[in-house]
Amino acid sequence: DVQLQASGGGSVQAGGSLTLSCAVSGFNSDDYAIGWFRQASGKERERVSCIESGDGRTMYPDALKGRFITSINNAKNTLTLQMNNLKSEDTAVYHCNTRSGRLGWGQGTQVTVSS
């Protein structure tokens, strides 16, 4: 079974940086796509990044380009999301999931940005 587990959240001041990790296991092929998603209190879940494991191609919403960077280490089966210049509106629970979000969401990891 495919399993994805996000970790690394915490509290940070506005303008700071934080890097999240996602442990990846269970894919039957080496070519898959994983997204980072977030859900702020009272808001709908949104995808903040996506990466293709095969060629490393990444996709971001225009509003986050340049601040969020996702990468994958296939040898370590780990996906990361580096978040820079964090803003209070980045406060949310962050999850990793397949690009389409087809897996269960689990608890995710909380990111709190204080101004």
C-alpha positions, 0 to 999 in steps of 0.5 A, spaced: 500 500 500 502 507 498 503 510 504 505 518 505 507 521 512 508 528 513 512 531 518 517 537 520 511 542 522 512 547 527 511 555 529 515 560 525 515 568 525 513 571 519 519 572 514 522 565 516 523 559 513 521 551 514 522 545 511 517 539 511 518 532 509 514 526 507 516 519 507 514 515 501 513 508 501 509 503 497 509 505 490 509 500 485 513 504 480 519 509 480 514 514 476 509 517 480 507 524 482 506 527 489 503 533 491 503 538 498 497 540 500 494 545 506 488 546 509 487 552 513 482 553 519 475 554 515 478 554 508 478 549 503 484 544 502 489 547 496 494 544 493 501 548 494 506 544 490 506 537 485 513 533 483 514 528 478 518 523 481 521 521 474 524 527 472 523 532 478 518 536 474 515 541 479 508 545 479 506 551 483 500 555 484 502 562 481 501 565 488 507 561 491 512 560 485 519 563 488 517 562 495 515 554 496 520 549 493 519 542 493 524 536 491 524 529 492 530 524 494 528 517 490 534 514 494 531 516 501 524 515 499 523 522 501 519 528 499 521 535 502 517 542 501 522 548 503 517 554 505 521 561 505 519 568 507 513 565 510 506 569 511 501 568 516 496 566 511 501 560 510 498 557 517 495 551 515 495 543 516 500 541 511 499 534 508 503 530 502 498 526 498 498 523 491 497 529 485 490 527 485 489 527 493 486 520 492 489 517 499 487 518 506 489 525 509 491 523 516 493 528 521 498 532 517 503 537 520 501 543 523 505 550 520 503 556 524 506 563 522 506 568 527 507 576 525 
